[in-house]
Amino acid sequence: MSTSAPPNATAFLSGTSRQSVHALPILLILAGYLCARVLEVLPTPIPRTDIVALDVLSALSFAVVDGIRHYHLRRMLVFAGICVVVGNFTENLSISTGFPFGHYFFVELMGPKLFQVPVLLGLAYVGMSYVSWTVAVAILGQFSASESGLRWVRLPVLASFIMTAWDLAQDPVWATVLHGWVWRDGGQWFGVPVSNYFGWMGTLLIIYLFFTLYLRRDPVPESADRQARLWPALVFYGLCALGNMLQLLPPPASDVVQDPTGKLWSVREITTASALVSIFVMGGFLALAAVSIARRKTKATS
């Protein structure tokens, strides 16, 4: 009877030992992102804008490195271009008109701007849009976007929900508590208007529909080990959820914060709500993805 050694972290994240050469940069990127999320809750002399940059650039780097493995450079350039153009257009439109997200503006925390939108935010669209898309791919097992009828729409719709869940957890912390951006009229979700999340769904759906339509014209080549290589994106999304939960650890600088309408919000209630969304909504998507991958693996080997 022969025994096999358990896979190490490199083989796990790359899917196969042949692909392990790609896992080292992914491990470093994941470590960089985790470092950024830890620094967010620690007292440190590092400027907060630099920590935000590490957060965003880690996600962007992950999208580039992991995305090229799955979609190759040409398709990832198309994906990044769609994210940057659509994301910046809708953000600038909303700042000017209030549609589709609501009335808000950015402050210095997010760094230099392109027109009215921070450059870092435009780049964040690329990183987190890719991670959320890949979690949706893991749930549906759908890469090629070649399904007949309207079945091909499932992937962009699900990916939109997955990324909106990420924003549902984060926006009240970054807006109401940290004041990275300010909602002029406040809102029902701890100072964030519900319109923000409808705007996110619409914007992301446009991004994902454009990319899906592109993939229907330029399908992804089939690969036997592609399913196994989905795990890094699940780990990244899980670290996003973990980072949100870490916000519960430090004592708040103030018990309450005030939005521009004068309404007071409990900081502890905001961070608790963020943690609960991270556990049950983001965690729910992760559980679905993990179960789906395991079932497909079992089916393939049976």
C-alpha positions in Angstrom: 0.0 0.0 0.0 1.4 3.4 -1.0 0.9 6.6 0.9 1.2 10.1 -0.5 2.4 13.2 1.4 -0.1 15.9 2.2 0.0 18.8 -0.2 1.9 21.8 1.0 0.6 25.3 0.8 2.3 26.0 -2.5 0.7 23.0 -4.2 -2.6 23.7 -2.6 -2.8 27.3 -3.9 -1.5 26.4 -7.3 -3.7 23.3 -7.8 -0.9 21.0 -9.0 2.8 20.7 -8.3 3.5 21.6 -11.9 1.9 25.0 -11.3 3.7 25.6 -8.0 6.0 28.1 -9.6 3.0 30.5 -9.7 2.1 30.0 -6.1 5.0 31.9 -4.5 3.9 35.3 -5.8 0.3 34.5 -4.9 1.4 33.6 -1.3 3.3 36.8 -1.1 0.3 38.8 -2.4 -2.0 37.1 0.1 0.5 37.9 2.9 0.6 41.5 1.8 -3.1 41.9 1.8 -3.4 40.2 5.2 -0.7 42.6 6.5 -2.7 45.6 5.2 -5.9 44.4 7.0 -4.0 43.9 10.3 -2.4 47.3 10.0 -5.8 48.9 9.6 -6.7 47.9 13.2 -3.3 48.5 14.9 -1.9 51.7 16.2 0.9 52.5 13.8 2.8 55.6 12.5 2.3 54.4 8.9 0.0 56.9 7.1 -3.5 55.4 6.7 -3.4 56.3 3.0 -0.3 54.1 2.6 -2.2 51.2 4.3 -5.2 51.7 1.9 -2.7 51.6 -1.0 -1.3 48.3 0.2 -4.8 46.9 0.5 -5.8 48.0 -3.0 -2.6 47.2 -4.7 -2.5 43.7 -3.2 -5.9 43.0 -4.6 -4.9 44.4 -8.0 -1.7 42.3 -8.0 -3.7 39.2 -7.2 -6.0 39.9 -10.1 -3.1 40.3 -12.5 -1.1 37.2 -11.3 -4.0 34.8 -10.7 -6.1 36.2 -13.6 -3.3 35.6 -16.2 -3.2 31.9 -15.1 -6.8 31.5 -15.9 -7.5 33.9 -18.7 -4.1 34.9 -20.1 -2.9 38.4 -20.6 -5.1 39.6 -23.4 -8.4 38.7 -21.6 -7.2 40.2 -18.3 -6.3 43.5 -20.0 -9.8 43.6 -21.4 -11.3 42.8 -17.9 -9.2 45.5 -16.3 -10.1 48.0 -19.0 -13.8 47.3 -18.5 -13.5 47.7 -14.7 -11.6 50.9 -14.8 -13.8 52.6 -17.5 -17.2 51.5 -16.1 -16.2 52.0 -12.5 -14.7 55.5 -12.9 -17.6 56.6 -15.1 -20.3 55.6 -12.7 -18.4 57.0 -9.7 -17.9 60.3 -11.3 -21.5 60.3 -12.6 -22.8 59.7 -9.1 -20.6 62.3 -7.4 -21.9 64.9 -10.0 -25.6 63.8 -10.1 -26.4 61.4 -7.3 -27.0 58.5 -9.7 -26.5 55.6 -9.4 -25.0 55.4 -5.9 -26.2 58.5 -4.2 -24.7 61.9 -3.2 -21.2 61.6 -1.7 -17.7 62.9 -2.1 -14.2 61.6 -1.3 -11.7 63.0 1.2 -7.9 62.9 1.5 -7.8 59.3 3.0 -8.2 57.7 -0.4 -5.3 59.6 -2.0 -4.9 61.5 -5.3 -7.9 61.6 -7.7 -8.6 61.2 -11.3 -11.3 63.9 -11.9 -13.4 63.4 -8.7 -12.6 59.7 -8.0 -9.4 58.5 -6.2 -7.1 56.5 -8.4 -6.9 53.8 -5.8 -10.7 53.3 -6.0 -10.5 52.8 -9.7 -7.8 50.2 -9.2 -9.9 48.5 -6.4 -12.6 47.8 -9.0 -10.1 45.6 -10.9 -8.9 43.6 -7.9 -12.1 42.9 -6.0 -14.2 42.5 -9.2 -11.8 39.7 -10.3 -11.9 38.0 -6.8 -15.7 38.1 -6.7 -16.0 36.9 -10.3 -13.7 33.9 -9.5 -15.7 33.0 -6.4 -18.8 32.9 -8.6 -16.9 30.7 -11.1 -16.1 28.3 -8.3 -19.8 28.1 -7.3 -21.1 27.6 -10.8 -18.2 25.8 -12.4 -18.7 28.0 -15.4 -15.7 29.4 -17.2 -16.5 29.5 -20.9 -19.7 31.6 -20.8 -20.9 29.4 -23.7 -24.1 28.2 -22.1 -27.2 28.3 -24.3 -30.3 30.5 -23.7 -30.0 32.8 -20.7 -27.9 30.4 -18.5 -24.8 32.4 -19.4 -26.2 35.4 -17.4 -26.0 33.4 -14.1 -22.3 34.1 -13.7 -22.4 37.9 -14.0 -25.5 38.1 -11.8 -24.0 35.9 -9.1 -20.6 37.7 -9.2 -22.5 41.0 -8.8 -24.1 39.8 -5.6 -20.8 38.4 -4.2 -19.0 41.8 -4.6 -22.0 43.8 -3.4 -21.8 41.6 -0.2 -18.2 42.7 0.2 -19.3 46.4 0.0 -22.3 45.8 2.3 -19.8 44.8 5.0 -17.2 47.5 4.4 -19.0 50.7 3.3 -20.4 51.8 6.8 -16.9 51.4 8.3 -15.0 53.3 5.6 -17.7 56.0 5.2 -19.3 56.6 8.5 -16.5 55.6 10.9 -13.3 56.3 8.9 -14.7 59.1 6.7 -12.9 57.8 3.6 -15.9 59.2 1.7 -18.9 61.1 3.0 -22.6 60.5 2.2 -24.1 63.9 2.1 -27.6 62.8 3.1 -26.6 59.9 5.4 -28.5 56.6 4.9 -30.4 53.7 6.4 -27.5 51.2 6.6 -25.4 52.9 9.3 -25.2 56.2 7.4 -25.0 54.6 3.9 -28.0 54.9 1.6 -29.7 51.8 0.2 -29.3 53.3 -3.3 -25.5 52.7 -2.9 -26.1 48.9 -3.1 -28.5 49.1 -6.0 -25.9 51.2 -7.7 -23.2 48.6 -7.0 -25.3 45.8 -8.3 -26.0 47.7 -11.5 -22.4 48.8 -12.1 -21.0 45.4 -11.4 -23.6 43.7 -13.6 -22.6 46.0 -16.5 -18.9 45.2 -15.9 -19.5 41.4 -15.7 -21.9 41.4 -18.7 -19.4 43.1 -20.9 -16.7 40.7 -19.8 -19.0 37.7 -20.3 -20.0 38.8 -23.8 -16.3 39.2 -24.6 -15.6 35.7 -23.3 -18.4 34.3 -25.6 -16.4 35.7 -28.5 -13.0 34.7 -27.1 -13.6 31.5 -24.9 -11.2 30.4 -22.3 -9.4 27.2 -23.4 -10.4 24.1 -21.4 -7.9 22.9 -18.7 -8.1 19.8 -16.6 -6.7 21.4 -13.5 -8.5 24.8 -13.7 -11.0 23.9 -10.9 -8.2 23.1 -8.5 -6.7 26.5 -9.2 -9.7 28.4 -8.0 -8.7 28.2 -4.3 -6.5 31.3 -4.1 -9.4 33.6 -4.9 -11.5 31.9 -2.2 -8.7 32.4 0.2 -8.5 36.1 -0.8 -12.2 36.6 -0.4 -11.9 34.8 3.0 -9.2 37.2 4.1 -11.5 40.1 3.1 -14.1 38.7 5.5 -11.5 38.1 8.2 -10.2 41.7 7.9 -13.7 43.0 8.5 -14.0 40.9 11.6 -10.7 42.2 12.9 -12.3 45.6 13.2 -14.1 44.3 16.3 -10.8 43.9 18.2 -9.5 47.5 18.9 -11.6 49.7 21.3 -13.2 52.4 19.3 -11.7 55.9 19.6 -15.3 57.1 20.1 -18.5 55.3 21.1 -20.5 57.1 18.5 -20.0 58.8 15.2 -22.2 61.4 13.5 -23.2 61.4 9.8 -23.7 64.7 7.9 -27.4 64.7 8.8 -26.6 64.8 12.5 -27.7 61.3 13.2 -25.5 59.4 15.7 -24.4 55.8 15.1 -22.8 53.4 17.5 -19.3 52.4 16.3 -19.5 49.1 17.9 -22.8 48.3 16.2 -21.3 49.3 12.8 -18.3 47.0 13.3 -20.5 44.2 14.6 -22.8 44.5 11.6 -19.8 44.4 9.3 -18.5 41.2 11.0 -22.0 39.5 10.8 -22.3 40.3 7.1 -18.7 38.9 6.6 -19.5 35.7 8.5 -22.9 34.9 7.2 -23.2 36.5 3.7 -19.6 36.5 2.5 -18.9 33.3 4.4 -22.0 31.7 2.8 -20.7 32.4 -0.6 -17.4 30.9 0.3 -19.1 27.8 1.7 -21.1 27.4 -1.5 -17.9 27.7 -3.5 -15.9 25.2 -1.4 -18.8 22.6 -1.6 -19.2 23.1 -5.3 -15.5 22.5 -6.0 -15.5 19.4 -3.7 -18.6 18.0 -5.5 -17.1 18.5 -8.9 -13.8 16.9 -7.8 -15.7 13.9 -6.4 -17.7 13.5 -9.6 -14.6 13.7 -11.8 -12.8 11.0 -9.8 -15.8 8.6 -9.3 
